[in-house]
Amino acid sequence: MDGLELENDLRLFVYRHFVSAGRVPTIGETALAFKRTTTEIRRVFNTLAEKHVLVLLPESREIWMAMPFSAIPPAFRVVRGESRWWAN
């Protein structure tokens, strides 16, 4: 899997996780899902942040936002049936 393919797969994983679990996947969860090290996943998260796909928390570099989803409660909540998400 090349770098761009991994970026795309990871991006899709993040969105699917947000929708199915109602929360952001952690770096550790993502590493387990992709059978990669946390260092590799952090690198890809940083690359996606540079491309404005993700916004990362400054201290931990965990995901803060993957538009339109937010890991931290803002003023907006999206509700669809039984599912609920924070949105930007």
C-alpha positions as CSV (number, residue, x, y, z in Angstrom):
1,M,0.0,0.0,0.0
2,D,1.6,3.3,-1.1
3,G,1.4,6.5,0.9
4,L,-1.5,8.0,-1.0
5,E,-3.5,4.8,-0.8
6,L,-2.9,4.6,3.0
7,E,-3.9,8.3,3.4
8,N,-7.2,7.6,1.5
9,D,-7.9,4.4,3.4
10,L,-7.2,6.1,6.7
11,R,-9.4,9.0,5.8
12,L,-12.3,6.7,5.0
13,F,-11.7,4.8,8.2
14,V,-11.9,8.0,10.2
15,Y,-15.2,9.0,8.7
16,R,-16.7,5.6,9.0
17,H,-15.6,5.4,12.6
18,F,-17.2,8.8,13.3
19,V,-20.5,7.6,11.8
20,S,-20.6,4.1,13.3
21,A,-19.2,4.9,16.8
22,G,-20.2,8.5,17.2
23,R,-16.7,9.5,18.1
24,V,-13.2,9.9,16.7
25,P,-10.9,6.9,16.5
26,T,-7.7,7.2,18.5
27,I,-4.3,6.9,17.1
28,G,-4.0,3.5,18.9
29,E,-7.3,2.2,17.5
30,T,-6.3,3.3,14.0
31,A,-2.9,1.6,14.3
32,L,-4.5,-1.6,15.4
33,A,-7.1,-1.5,12.5
34,F,-4.3,-0.9,10.0
35,K,-1.7,-3.2,11.6
36,R,0.7,-0.2,11.7
37,T,2.7,1.4,14.4
38,T,1.4,4.5,16.2
39,T,4.4,6.4,14.8
40,E,3.3,5.5,11.2
41,I,-0.3,6.5,12.0
42,R,0.8,9.8,13.5
43,R,2.8,10.6,10.4
44,V,-0.2,10.0,8.2
45,F,-2.4,12.0,10.5
46,N,0.1,14.9,10.2
47,T,0.1,14.6,6.5
48,L,-3.7,14.7,6.3
49,A,-3.6,17.7,8.6
50,E,-1.2,19.5,6.3
51,K,-3.6,18.8,3.5
52,H,-6.5,20.2,5.6
53,V,-8.3,16.9,5.7
54,L,-8.0,16.6,9.5
55,V,-7.4,19.1,12.3
56,L,-5.3,17.7,15.1
57,L,-5.2,18.6,18.8
58,P,-2.0,20.6,19.4
59,E,-0.7,18.6,22.4
60,S,-1.7,15.0,21.6
61,R,-1.9,15.1,17.8
62,E,-5.1,13.1,18.1
63,I,-8.0,14.0,15.8
64,W,-9.9,17.1,16.7
65,M,-11.9,17.5,13.5
66,A,-12.6,15.7,10.3
67,M,-15.0,18.0,8.6
68,P,-17.8,18.2,9.2
69,F,-17.3,16.0,12.4
70,S,-15.8,17.3,15.6
71,A,-14.3,15.2,18.4
72,I,-14.9,18.1,20.9
73,P,-18.4,19.4,21.5
74,P,-19.0,22.7,19.6
75,A,-22.3,24.5,19.6
76,F,-23.8,22.2,16.9
77,R,-25.2,18.7,17.3
78,V,-26.4,16.6,14.3
79,V,-29.1,14.0,14.9
80,R,-30.2,11.4,12.4
81,G,-32.5,8.7,13.9
82,E,-30.7,7.3,16.9
83,S,-27.3,8.6,15.8
84,R,-25.8,11.8,17.1
85,W,-22.5,13.7,16.1
86,W,-20.8,16.9,16.9
87,A,-20.5,19.1,13.8
88,N,-18.6,22.2,12.7
